[in-house]
């Protein structure tokens, strides 16, 4: 039973991360394809609030994790260490 709960929790975390990555992609598309990380974080936070979704204290870190985890969708056009992100492929 415990393994099932752990697997369910892991799947929920993946679903949340993908959902946030999709929000990030939408924001970047609306901003012309690229933007500073802080602008994207602010926009995703506002989107979540507008939809009545909870905005947790770790949302900023989760958004950064989504950028990094979905490298097939996002890239840093000015290289590592840059705070600018670009949409390189839209989610299916």
Secondary structure as UniProt FT lines:
FT   HELIX           2..30
FT   TURN            31..32
FT   STRAND          34..36
FT   HELIX           37..50
FT   TURN            51..52
FT   TURN            57..58
FT   HELIX           59..69
FT   TURN            70..73
FT   STRAND          74..75
FT   TURN            77..78
FT   TURN            80..81
FT   STRAND          84..87
//
